Amino acid sequence: MEVKKSLFDNLQSFFGFDKFKGEQEAIITSILSGDDTFVIMPTGGGKSMCYQLPALMSEGTAIVISPLIALMKNQVDQLRAFGSTDSIAHFLNSSLNKTETAQVKKDALEGLTKLLYVAPESLAKQENIDFLKAVGVSFVAVDEAHCISEWGHDFRPEYRKIRNVISQLGENVPIIALTATATPKVQHDIQKNLQMSKAVTYKSSFNRPNLYYEIRPKKDSLKEIIKFIKAKNGKTGIIYCLSRKKVEEVAETLNVNGIKALPYHAGLDANTRATTQDRFLKEDVDVIVATIAFGMGIDKPDVRFVIHYDMPKSMEGYYQETGRAGRDGGEGTCIAFYDEKDIEKLAKFMKDKPVSEREIGTQILKEVIDYAESSVCRRKQILHYFGESFNESSCNSMCDNCRHPQEKFEAEKDLLSVLQLVKKLDENFDDEHIVNILSGTQDAEMVTFEHNKLPEFGSGKERGEIVWKSVLRQAVLNNFLVKDIDSYGILKLSKFGKSYLESPYSIKFVLNRDFDSIVASDNDDIKAGGGALDDVLLGMFKDLRKKIAKQKNIPPFVIFQDPSLEEMASQYPISIDELKQISGVGHGKAIRFGAPFIEMIKKYVEENDIDRPQDMVVKSTVNKSSLKVSIIQNIDRQIPLNDIASSKGLDMPLLIHEIESIVSSGTKLNINYYIDDILDEDRQDEIFDYFRASEEDSVELALAELGEEDYTREEIQLMRIKFISELGN
């Protein structure tokens, strides 16, 4: 009773809370009793309290092993804010100088420090081990413990050495291991590696009922993101990208479209990252665009949306990152953009890795693909991955698949075919192999095992791959089959599956999504939402273009090309700034030719009461790209084009395409110095005169008219660039 009273007194006096969340009280009691304790608790469940409070109540210093410097700083700042002195909590890592490190050690040795955060790399240094031996260690907390496992989404080899160091700190030092994402396989790895098989385990439900999950095809994703964020009216969110370059591009695009955003990735210096984090916490910015480096341990409860511009590499990563939304129990929207090409890129990155690592990575990535393409309740799939059962009727339409359910099909015969084949093959193959047999897909493995000679090979070809993938996915989700993770996803029949083989019954499944058809329908939706082409206005534009062309004695395409006119006839720009955002219209063309078009659009919009779709206009940062700037600078310095191409790692056709794009947007470029070396004056005049007289902007037509035996495609293209630059820019 006294311990319990003491617990609540400390909770209230130090942290200001009057009750514990979930199983916090039982976990804290366990560690105070000296028991090894294993905590599996989703993001936002209050994991840090599980070691912070017992550390404050125990004799000595608790060592908290944490993987990120940003996470340590954030938690130390919070603890110091609660406590009366800065010495109550410290971190020991590579960011400290010698003076700061000496102060940390002095405070700890004097017994002033109750929590000492240490990076796993720092922990392994002998000088730090000797120092920690001299400090009375109350217990060791291993945060983000999934980093121990190769099957975890953030494996770190340094975590494997933790047990060895703890053993040197004294006998029977209790351990509390904590993770927000752990599949049954990862849980086993953590306990085995930390030698805490007898630990008391506390596992909270992974269900976050306030989060809405949605997967969208990756088409016009920036437009969709900007539209979505603007509708949120200043609410805060995080956008995750897989590369630093994409982080920078997306953040810049958001800013030029009026959304306060900052990039965050490991390539930025520590001071910039810390400032960015603080500005997000203080709500100086609405959106952080980040790699996975951002968010671990960041205690911001009111993140209202998490967007994955790129699908993450694992379901653990997806769960942890989406879990940063709605930690206060309020609204949390989680949208991920899926494109099979992105997954192919991730798979290519793994090609150079050791075989075992590649096999593991492939299995983990496959789960992401299955999740994205499936039409089953998202929540059910996430919870199944973490070893938790869930009835989709409890989702309450808080995922896209439950909100817009697919029609079900009778699957008894298909399920039987799958289960019988798994049994026939002695439960030795994964789902991809089963799908390939039934759909008749030939590959090396098929030939090796001579499964192309089985009567089942191609027996379900007419059903199609999507059907078989759907059946396999739902057979696993509904526990007819079990994936043996240790054996790289080999399928085993469950008791339930064996029972079904003996007594089959009618069962209905849903088809996986066909992303090709979704992309098509979504494109139609976007056009219908106010971006539809206005044929009447387009006709007016072409008449105006022809009139101006006659006045200036230049071909119409020099003014604005057809794709630019079409975009103008769907977006209705009514200012020079808006016109500059139309593709193919840069600053130069907008200033030189834009005024009469803008006047025409203003009048047309007013007379026809047009509701302009400005939420769909994404201002581009493409004209600022470093490649284009570099090309312009090199041409100004009269560097030969083939040398420019070589220095930029481009072939000549690609360089010419970039130059065409620059000139078509209204920037004047003088490439005479290069053309004069490859074409004499008469030949230049012949091509120039052709373009002056032509109403068709076509290199192919020019080549046919002037003769392929006399001119190369490259020569025609370069003269077209010269023509547009001199007459149109």
N, C-alpha and C positions, 0 to 999 in steps of 0.2 A: 504493500500500500504506500509506503514511504517513497519507494522508487518511482511509482506511478505519479505520486504528487510532485516529486522532484522533476520528473519529465515535463509535466504540464507547466510547472512554475518556470522552468528554463525556456520552454517553448514560448511562453507568454512574455517573460521579462526580456529575453534576448531578441526574438524574432517578431513579437507582437501578435502571434496567432493564438487563438483560444481553442483550436482543435487540430488534430492530425488529419492528413489526407490518406485515404485507403489504408494500406498496411504499414504506414510509416512507424506507428507506435510499436508494433510487434517486431519490426526490423531493428529499430533502435534498441529495444530491450534485448534482442538477440546479441547484438555486437557489444553492448554493455556487460553482458554475461560472459564474454570472452569466447563466444562461438564463432566459427567461420560462417559467413553469411553470404548467400548468393541472391542478388536482387535483379529480377527481370521486370522492368517497368517502362512503359512507353514515355516518349518525350512529353513533358508537361505534367508528369505524375508526381514530381517532387523528389527525384532521386537524391539531389545534393543534400537535402535536409537529413537524409538517412545516415550520412557520415558527419555532417557539420555539427549537429546537436550532440551526438555521443562524444565527439572530439572535445567539445567545450566542457563536457561533464566528466571527462576522464583525466587521470593523472598523466602527465607527459604530453608528447606531441604526436598527433596523427599525421602520417605521411599519405598524401593523396597523389597517386600517379595518374597523370593526365596528359593526353597527346598533343594538345594545342596551347601555345603561349597565350593566344587571345582568350581562350576559355579560362585559363588560370587567372589572368589579370582581371577579367570580369568578376569572377567569384571572390577573389581577394578584395577587390574594391567594395563589393557588397558586404562582406563580413566586417571589414573595417568601418563601414558606415553604421552597422549594427553595434559594433563594439566600442569601447572607450579609447583604445589605443591602436596605432597602426601595427604594433608588434604582435597583435593577436593572430594575424595571418600573413604568411609570406609565400613567395614562389621562388624556386631555385632553378634557373635555366640559362640558356646561352645569351639571353637578352640583357643580363646584368653585367655591370663592370666589376672590377676587383673590389672597389670600395663598397658597393651595394651588396656583393656576395659576402664580404666580411661582416657587414651589419646583420644580414640574415642569420648567419651562423652564430653570431654573438647573442642575438635575441633568443634563438632556439636553445643554445647551451645554458642560458640563464633561466630557462623555463617560462619565458614570456609568450612563446608562440604555441598556440593550440593546434593550428593546421598549417602544414608545410606542403605546398604543391610542388611536385617534382616531375620533370619530363623523363620518360623512360631512358633516353640517351644519357641524361645527367646522372640518373640513378646508378647506371652501370660503372661510372668512374670510381676508381679505387679510393681517391681522396674523399669523395662524397660518402662512400660506404663507411670509411673510417669515422667521418664526422657523425653520420647517423647512428653508429654504434654508441657514440658518446652521448647522444641525445636519448632520453627515455622515450621510446616509441610506444604509444598506447595501442595503436593498431595501424594496419595498412589498408587504404581504400584504393582499389584498382578501378578507376572510372573508364568508361568506354571499353569494357573488357572484351568486347567482340574483336578488338584489334589483335587478340592473341591467335585467333583462328584463321587459317588460310581460306576457310569457307565464309569468313566474315567479309563485309563489304569494304573494310578499311584495314586490311591485314598489315601489321607492322612487326617485322622480325624482332625489334628491340623488346617487344612485349613478351617474347618467349623466354627472355632472360630474367624476368621479374622474380620468379620463384626462387632462383638461385641467390639473388640479392637478399630477399626477405629472410631466407634461412640463415644469413650471416648477421642479421640484426638482433638475434637473441632467440631463446627457446619459446615456443608456443605464442608467437606474436599473432593475434587474430587477423584474419583477412576478411574484408567485405569487397566482393566483386560486383560491379554494377554495369548494366547495359540496357539500352533502350530498344535494341533490335537483336534478337537471337533466335535462330531456328533451332529445333531440337539438336541438330548436328553441332551447331556452334556452341550451344549450352554445354554439351558433353565435352567438347574441346577445351572450353574455359576451365571447367572443373578438373579435368585430367591434367592440364598443364600447370595449374596453380596448386595441384595436389590437395584439393579441398572436396574430395568425393563425399565426405561426411557432413558437408556444409548444410545448414538449414536453408532451404530454398523458398523464396517468395516470388511468385509470378503473378503479376497483375494482368487483367485482360488487355489485349492490344486494340480493342475496339475504341475508336474515337467517333462517337455518334454524331458530333457536331460538324464533322468534316464531310464535304461533298467531293467525290472523286469523279473525274471526267477525263477521257482520252479523246483527243481530236486529231484528225489527219493533218500532217504538217504541210499545209497549203495556205499561202498568204498569212502565215503565222504572225508576222509583225503587225499586220493590219488588225488581226483579231486581238492581239495583246493590247495594242493601243486603245482600241475601241472598248475592250473589257475594263482596262484601268481607268479610262476617263469616266466610265459609268459608275465607278466606285467612289467618285467624289472625294479624292484625297486620302482614302484609306491606304494603310501601308501593306507592302507585300515584298516578296522575294522572287526573283526570276533566276533559275539555275541554268547554266550553259556548261558544256563539257570542255570548251577551250577558252583560254585567256583572250584570244583574238575575238571570238564571238561575244564574249562578255563586254569588251570595249565597244564593239560595233552596236550591240543592242542598247547599251547604256547611252551612247551618243545619239542613236535614233530616237530614243524616248525623250531625251532632252530637247532635241530640235522640234519635237512634236508637243512641247509644253508640259512634259511630265518630269518632275524633279527626281532624277535617278543618279546613282553613283556606281562605278564598277568596283568589284572586290575580288582579288585573286592573289595567289602566292607570288606573282611577279612584281607586285607593288611593294614599296619599302614598308617596314614595320610601322613607321610613324603615320604614313598615309592610310594603312589598313586600320590602325587604331582610331584615327580621326574619322574615317568613314563609318566605323562601327558606332562611335559616339554620336555622330550626326543622325544616324538611323534611330538610335535609342532616344535621342532628344527630339525626334520628328522634324529635323531640318530638311530631311529628304523623305520622299514617299516610298521609293523603290530602290532596293539593292539588286544589282545584276551581278551574279557571282558564280564562281566555280564552287565545288563542294567544300572548299576551305571555309566558307562562311556559315555561321549559324550554330556550330557546336557549342552548347553551353550558353548561348546568348539568351538572356532572360527577358524577352520582349513578349508579353502575353497577348498583345492585340494585333499580331500579324494577321491580316484578313484574307490574304491569298498567297498561295505558292504556285508558281508556274514553272514547269520544266520545258524550256525551249528545246532542249534535247532530252530524250529518254535517258534515265540514269543507267549505270552499268549493272545494278542489282536491285532486287526487291527490298533488301535491307536499306540500301541508300534511298530508294524511293520513299519507304515508310518513314525513315528518320527525317528526311527533308520535308515531306508533306506535313509531318508532325509538328513543324514549327509554326503552322497556322492554327489560330483559334485556341491557344493554350489557356485562355481565360474561360473557355467553355462557350464562347460566342461564335459568330459566323466564321467559317473557314472554308474557302473554295480552293480546290487543288486541281489544276488543269495541266495535262501533259500532252505535248505534241509528238506524234509518232510517225516516223518514216522508216521504212525498211532499209533504205540506203544508209541511214545513220547507224543502224544496228550492224550493217555490213562493215562500216568503217571501224566500229568497236571490235568486231571480230578480227579484222586485219591487224589491229594493234597487238593482238595476242599471238600472232604468228611466230614472232621471234622469242617468245617466252619458253621456258622449259616445259617438257611434255605434260608433267603432272599439273603445273600451274595453268597451262593452256586448257587442259581437260576441265579443271575446276571452274575456270573463268567462263568456258563455253556453257557449262551447266547452269551457272548463275545467270548468264545473259539470256539463256533460253527461257528461264522463268519470266523474265521481263517481257519477252516476245509473246509468250502464252498469255500473260496478263493483258497486254495491250490489245491483242487481236480477239480475245474472248468476249462473248456477249453475256457471260454470267455475271451476277452481282459482284461488283468490284470488292466490296467489303468482305464477302464470303471468301474470295480468292486470297486477299491479303491475310486474313486470319488463318486460313488453312495453311498458308506458307509458314506461319509461326506456330503451327501445331494446335490451333484453336478451332473448335467447331462453331459454326454460325448458321442460323436459319435466315435465308435471304428475306423472309417476310418481315424481319425486324429492321431491315435497312431503311424503311420509311422513305423510299425513293431518294435516298441521299447518295446516289451514284447515277451516272448516265444510263447504265444498262437497266437499272430498275425503273428509272424515270421514263425511259423510252424502250420498253421491252421488245425483244425480237419474237417473232412467231415461233412456236415450238414445233418440232417434228417427231414422229414416232421413231424411237431409236432401239426398240427391243432387238430386232434382227442385227443391226449394226453393232450394238454392244456385245451380243453373243459372238459375232465374228471376231471382234477384238479380243475378248477374254479367251476364246478357244485358241486363237493364234498364239497369244502369250503363253498359254499352257503347253501347246504343242512344241514351242521353242524352248521349253524348260526354264522359262522365266529368266532368260539370259540376254534380252535386248531392250533398248530404250524405245520411247514412243516414236521417234523419227523413223527408226527402222521398221516398226510395225506399220506406220502410215505408208512408207515406201513400198512395202510388200503388197498391201491392199490396193494401192493406187497404181501399181506396176511401174514404179520409178527405178530405173537401173542405176546403180552406183558400184564403186569398187567393193564395198562391204557385201553387197548383194551377190556379186560374182564369187567372192572369196568363200562365202558360206553356202554357195549354190542355192540360195533362197529364191533365185529367179526360176528355179525348176519346181518350186512348190506349187500345188494346185491353187493355193490362195493368191499366188503372185498375179496381180492385175485383176483379181476377181471383183474388186470394188472400184474399178477404174471409172465407170460411169457415174459413181457417186461423187467423185472428185475429192481432191486433197482437203478442201475446207471442211467437208463433212467428217472425214476421218480425224482431222485435227480436233474438231469440236467434240467428237465422241471420246477420244483419248483424254482430252482435258477434263471433261465432265465425269469420266470414269474414275479419274484420280480424285477430283474434288468431292465426289460422292462416295469415296472409299471403296469402290469395287477393285481398284488397283492401288498399289503403294509404290512410290518411287524410292529405290534404294540409293540414297545419296552417296554413301560410302563407295558404291560401285558405279558412280557417274550416271545416275538416273535410270538404271535398269529397272524394268517394271516387274513387280511381284503381285500375284493374286492375293488379295486379303481374304479373310474368312467370309466376309460379305460377298466377295466376288466368286468364291468357290460355291457358296450357297446359291448365287444367282445362276451359275451354270447348271446346277441340279434342278432348280425350280425357277425358270425365267418368267417374267411378267412384263406387261406393257409399261414402258417408261418413256418420258418425253424429254428431249434435250433442245437447246437452242443452237443455231448455227453461229460460228465465229463471224466476226465482222469481215466483210469484203471491202478492204480499204480503198481499192480502186473506184468502186461505185460510190463510196462515201465522199471521196474527193470530188467526183463529178457533181454530186448533188449539192455539196457545200459551195462549190463554185457558183452554181445556179442561184443559191440563196444569197450569196454576196452580191451578185449582179442585181438581183431583184430587190435587194435592200437599198436601192437608191443609186447603184452604180451601173444601171442599164444604159446601153448605148442609145443616145438620142439621134436617130437617123436624120430628122429634120434639121437639127442644129449642125450635124456633120456636113450635110449638103450645103448649108449656108457658109460654113468654114471653107469648103473647097472653092466655092464661088469667090469668096473674099481673097483667098490665097491666090487664085488665078488672076484676079484684078490687080493685086499688089505686084505679082510677078511680071505682068505686062508693063506696069509703070516703071519697074526697076530693070526691065529687060533681062530677067533671070528665070530659070525654070521654077515652077511652083515648089518642087521638093526641097529646094535650097532654103525656103522660108521655114516651113515645118513639114516633117515627113508624116505620112498617113497614120502610123501608130500614135504619134503625138496628138494629132487632131482627134483621133478616136478617144483617147484618154480625156482630152479637154471636153469632148461631147458627152462624157459620162460623169465628170467631176465638177464641171461648171466653175472654173477658177475666175474670180472677179477682182483680183489685184495682181500686181507684178510679182509679189512674193509668192502667192499661190500658184501663179503660172510657172514660176521657176521650179516648182516641185513636180511638174509634169515631166515624165521621162522623155529625154531627147530635147528638152528646153532648158538650157542653162541660163546664166545671168545675161550673157551677150545677146542671145536670141530674144529673150524676154524684153530687154530694153529696146532692141532694134526693131522688132516686128510685133511686139505684144499688144500695144495700145489699142489698135482697131479691133482686135479679137476680144479683148477684155470689155470694150464698150459694147460690142455685139452681144456678148454673154450676159452682161448686166441688164441690158434692155430685154433680151429674150427671157431671162429668169423672172424679171418683174412682170412682163406682159402675160406670161404663162403660169405665173404663181408656182414656180418650181421650188421644191424643198431640196436645197443642195445637200448632197451626202458628204459633208465635210468630215464627219467622223471616220469616213473610209479613206480619206486622203492621208497617206503617210509621207511625211517629208523625208526625203532621202539624204543620207550623208555621203552618198557614193562619189559626188564630185570632189569631196575632200580626201578621197583615198590616197594613201601615200604613193601607190604605184603610179596613179595618174599625175600627181604632182611631180614625181621624179621624172616621168617621161617628158612632161612639158619643159622642165628645167634642162634636161639633156638636149632636147631639140633646140631650145634657145641658145645652148652652147655649141650647136651644130655638130653634135656627136653623130657619126654614121649610124643609121637605123639598125644595121646588123650588129653593131657593137652594143647598142642599147638593149637589143633583144637578148644577146648573149649574157650581158651583165645582170639582167633581170630573170634569167632562167626561162625565157619565152622562146617559142619558135617565131619565125617571121610573120606567118598568118595571124598569130595571136596578138603580136605587137601591133600589126596594122588594124586589127579589130579594136584594140584599145584606143588607138589614135583616131579612128573613125568615130568612136563613141565621144571622145573629147571634142572633136570638131563639130559633130552633129548637135552637141549641147550648146554651141555658140561660142566656144573658145577659139580664137584665131591662132593658127600654128603656121609657121613658115618652114616648109620642108623642101624649098627650092634647091638648097645646097645639096641635097641627096638626089633629087630628081634630075638635076642638071648633069649628074655623073652617069646616069643610066639611060637618059633619053635626050636626043638632040632636039633643038628648038622646033623644027618642022613637025616631028612626031608629037611633041607636046601640044602644039597648036591644033593638030588634027583631033586629038582626044578632047581638048578643051572646047573646040567648036562643036563636037558631037554633043557634049553635055549641055552646051548653051542652047542648042536647038531641040534637045530631047525633052519630052514631057514625062518620060518614064525614068524613075531612079533605079536603074538596074545594071549592075556590073556585067551580068550574064548577057543581057541584050547588047550592051556596048561591045563586049568581046565578040559576039556573033556578027555584029554590024561592021566592026573595024577589022575583023579577021584574026582568028587565033594563031595563024601562021606568022602574023606581023607583030602581035602584041601578047604579052603574058597577062594573066589575071592580076598579078602583083602590080604591074605597070599601070593598068586601068584603075585599080583601087587607089594607088598613090595619086594619080591625076584627079580622081574624083575628090579626094581629100583636099588637094590644092584648090580645086574649083569651088567647093563649098566654103572653104576657109576664106578665099579671096572675095567671093561674091555674096556670101551669106552671113559672114561674121564681122 
